[in-house]
Amino acid sequence: MTKIALFGAGGKMGMRLGANLKNSNYTVAPVEVSEVGKARLHDELGWQAADVDTALIGADIVVLAVPDTAIGKVAHAIVDRLAPGTMVIVLDAAAPYAGHLPERKDISYFVTHPCHPPIFNDETDIKAKLDRFGGVAAKQAIVCCLMQGPESDYAKGEVVAKTIWAPVMRSHRLTVEQLALLEPGLAETVTASLLDVMREAMDEVVRRGVPEQAARDFILGHMNILAAVIFKEQPGVFSDACNKAIQFGKPVLMRDDWKRVFEPDEIAASIKRIT
């Protein structure tokens, strides 16, 4: 049976992955350094944390469910103890893109990340509707990349990815550079920033006298229908008034060169700040 050494097993991400791996066909050796994390592993998953050396003995796959800032440090600390052919799975493109993974030609590096359950979906079960992160009950797509290793290892890594992010409806194969365009570029630099601005805008109209619940109902409802039309989830066009508001609003809110955030030097700078 394939053995997975799961580093950061008692953390927030590690616990999510562990819950799906617990009932899989993999043998899992959970590695956790904090006492709080060890207790969480025991209480919630019934697992006893393993020490690093024990976890790595016979490990076919190593999953680094640790913060971006720790991935390079952890990877360098264990790389000399990995058997040839071992696969190291990283859950975000930032550290791999920044060159934080150690040089070792006889192991594989695989990167995967969840897309998270989409706003527009067909979920009817309440547990799935409330699973906004994914990996519990709601279907989601995932992205995967074989950064280094034999081509046959892509399928092996994708099976693990589909297990830890289950239930998965689609899996997309990308490069590390494409993953970095999606995150931090598209998801965080653009989408999270604009959503934060929307929240600030809601707070501003509340400050100007609109009842908070009315403002919240109004913006969330409009986000739903406006996004459905913009992303072509629903046929329709905006009114002339809305189109004129967009023509006025975008130059006020957005710099002319805002798409520069996707240039390689800007992506690299963003990732440097993260890692």
C-alpha positions in Angstrom: 0.0 0.0 0.0 1.3 3.5 -0.9 2.6 5.4 2.1 2.1 9.2 2.5 4.0 11.3 5.0 1.7 14.2 5.7 3.7 17.1 7.1 1.7 19.8 9.0 -1.0 17.1 9.6 -2.4 18.9 12.7 -2.8 22.3 11.1 -5.9 23.7 9.4 -5.0 22.4 5.9 -3.5 19.2 7.2 -6.7 18.3 9.1 -8.7 18.9 5.9 -6.5 16.6 3.9 -6.2 14.0 6.7 -10.0 13.7 7.0 -10.1 12.6 3.3 -6.9 10.5 3.5 -8.1 8.6 6.6 -10.6 6.6 4.7 -8.5 6.2 1.5 -6.3 3.4 0.2 -3.2 5.2 1.4 -1.2 4.5 4.6 -0.7 7.9 6.3 2.1 8.9 8.6 1.0 12.3 10.1 3.9 14.6 11.1 3.0 17.5 13.5 5.4 19.5 15.7 2.9 21.5 17.8 1.3 20.1 20.9 -2.0 21.7 19.9 -1.8 20.0 16.5 -0.9 16.7 18.0 -3.9 16.8 20.3 -6.2 17.8 17.4 -4.9 14.8 15.4 -5.7 12.5 18.2 -9.0 13.9 19.2 -10.5 14.4 15.7 -8.9 11.7 13.5 -7.7 9.2 16.1 -4.1 9.5 14.8 -0.9 9.5 16.8 1.7 11.9 15.3 4.8 10.3 13.9 8.3 11.7 14.2 10.0 12.8 11.0 12.4 9.9 10.6 9.6 7.3 11.2 7.3 9.0 8.8 9.9 9.1 6.0 10.9 5.4 6.2 9.3 3.8 3.2 7.3 6.9 2.2 6.3 6.9 -1.4 4.8 10.4 -1.3 5.5 13.4 1.0 2.7 16.0 1.2 3.8 19.4 2.6 0.6 20.9 4.2 2.6 23.7 5.8 2.6 27.5 5.3 4.2 29.0 2.2 6.9 30.5 4.3 7.9 27.1 5.8 7.8 25.0 2.6 11.4 25.7 1.6 12.7 25.2 5.1 10.9 21.9 5.5 11.8 20.6 2.1 15.5 21.3 2.5 15.4 19.7 6.0 14.1 16.3 4.6 15.3 16.1 1.0 18.4 14.1 1.9 16.3 11.5 3.6 14.0 10.8 0.7 14.4 7.7 -1.3 14.9 8.0 -5.1 11.6 8.2 -6.9 9.8 9.8 -3.9 7.1 12.3 -4.9 6.9 15.6 -3.0 3.5 17.3 -3.2 3.1 21.0 -2.6 -0.3 22.6 -2.2 0.5 26.0 -3.6 2.6 27.3 -6.5 4.3 30.2 -4.6 7.3 28.3 -3.1 7.9 26.2 -6.2 7.7 29.3 -8.5 10.1 31.2 -6.2 12.7 28.4 -6.4 12.4 27.4 -2.8 12.4 23.6 -3.4 15.8 21.9 -3.2 17.7 20.5 -6.2 17.3 16.8 -6.4 16.9 15.2 -9.8 15.8 11.7 -8.7 12.6 12.8 -7.0 9.3 14.2 -8.3 7.7 17.6 -7.5 4.0 17.8 -7.9 1.9 20.9 -7.2 -1.9 21.0 -6.7 -4.4 23.5 -5.5 -8.2 23.5 -5.2 -10.4 25.9 -7.2 -13.0 25.7 -4.4 -16.7 25.1 -5.0 -18.0 27.6 -7.6 -20.6 30.2 -6.8 -22.8 28.8 -9.5 -23.4 25.1 -8.9 -26.1 22.4 -8.7 -25.6 21.5 -5.0 -28.9 20.8 -3.2 -27.7 19.1 0.0 -27.3 21.7 2.8 -23.9 20.2 3.8 -22.7 20.7 0.3 -24.2 24.2 0.0 -22.3 25.2 3.1 -19.0 23.6 2.1 -17.6 26.8 0.6 -13.9 25.7 0.9 -14.4 22.3 -0.6 -13.0 18.9 0.3 -16.0 17.9 2.4 -19.2 17.6 0.5 -19.3 20.2 -2.4 -17.9 19.4 -5.8 -15.0 21.4 -7.0 -12.4 21.6 -9.7 -8.7 21.3 -9.0 -5.5 22.4 -10.8 -2.3 20.2 -10.9 1.2 20.4 -12.2 4.0 17.9 -12.5 6.9 20.3 -12.0 9.6 17.6 -12.1 9.7 13.9 -12.6 8.7 11.2 -15.1 5.5 11.7 -17.0 4.0 8.6 -15.4 4.1 10.5 -12.1 1.5 12.9 -13.2 -1.2 10.3 -13.0 0.0 9.2 -9.5 0.0 12.8 -8.2 -3.4 13.5 -9.7 -4.9 10.5 -7.9 -3.6 11.9 -4.6 -4.9 15.4 -5.5 -8.4 14.0 -6.3 -8.4 12.2 -2.9 -7.4 15.1 -0.7 -9.7 17.6 -2.5 -12.6 15.2 -3.0 -15.3 15.4 -4.3 -13.6 16.6 -7.6 -15.6 17.3 -10.7 -12.7 18.5 -13.0 -9.0 18.4 -12.9 -6.9 20.8 -15.0 -3.2 20.2 -15.9 -1.2 23.4 -15.8 2.4 24.6 -15.5 3.8 26.2 -12.4 3.9 29.5 -14.2 0.2 29.2 -15.1 -0.6 28.3 -11.5 1.1 31.4 -10.3 -1.0 33.5 -12.7 -4.1 32.0 -11.1 -2.8 32.5 -7.5 -1.6 34.9 -6.3 -2.4 36.8 -9.6 -6.0 36.2 -10.5 -7.4 34.9 -7.2 -5.7 37.1 -4.6 -4.2 40.2 -6.2 -7.3 40.8 -8.4 -10.3 39.0 -7.0 -9.7 39.3 -3.3 -8.7 42.9 -3.7 -11.8 43.8 -5.6 -14.0 41.9 -3.2 -12.4 43.8 -0.3 -13.2 47.1 -2.1 -16.8 45.9 -2.5 -17.0 45.3 1.2 -15.5 48.8 1.9 -18.1 50.2 -0.5 -20.9 48.5 1.4 -19.5 49.9 4.7 -19.4 53.4 3.1 -23.0 53.5 2.1 -23.9 52.2 5.6 -21.8 55.1 7.0 -23.8 57.4 4.8 -27.1 56.3 6.3 -28.3 53.1 4.5 -29.4 50.4 7.0 -26.6 47.7 7.1 -28.9 44.8 6.4 -30.5 46.6 3.5 -27.0 47.4 2.0 -25.9 43.8 2.6 -29.0 42.3 0.9 -28.7 44.7 -2.0 -25.0 44.1 -2.8 -25.1 40.3 -2.4 -28.2 40.0 -4.5 -26.7 42.3 -7.2 -23.4 40.4 -7.1 -25.3 37.2 -7.9 -27.2 38.5 -10.9 -24.4 40.7 -12.2 -21.8 37.9 -12.0 -24.3 35.5 -13.7 -24.6 37.8 -16.7 -20.9 38.8 -16.8 -19.7 35.2 -16.6 -22.4 34.0 -19.0 -24.1 31.7 -16.5 -27.3 33.3 -17.5 -28.4 34.9 -20.8 -29.0 38.7 -20.6 -27.5 42.1 -21.1 -27.1 45.1 -18.8 -29.3 48.1 -19.0 -28.0 51.3 -20.7 -27.8 52.9 -17.2 -25.7 50.0 -15.9 -23.4 50.1 -18.9 -22.9 53.8 -18.5 -22.1 53.3 -14.8 -19.5 50.7 -15.8 -17.9 53.1 -18.3 -17.6 55.7 -15.7 -16.7 53.5 -12.8 -13.8 51.4 -14.2 -11.5 54.4 -14.9 -12.3 55.8 -11.5 -11.6 52.5 -9.7 -8.9 50.9 -11.8 -5.6 52.2 -13.1 -5.1 52.0 -16.8 -2.2 49.6 -16.4 -3.8 47.3 -13.8 -3.2 44.2 -16.0 0.5 44.6 -15.2 -0.2 42.5 -12.1 0.1 39.5 -14.5 3.5 40.4 -15.8 6.2 37.9 -14.7 8.1 40.5 -12.6 4.9 41.5 -10.7 4.0 37.9 -10.1 7.5 37.2 -8.8 7.4 40.3 -6.5 4.0 39.2 -5.2 5.3 35.6 -4.5 8.4 37.0 -2.8 6.1 39.0 -0.4 4.2 35.8 0.3 7.1 33.5 0.8 
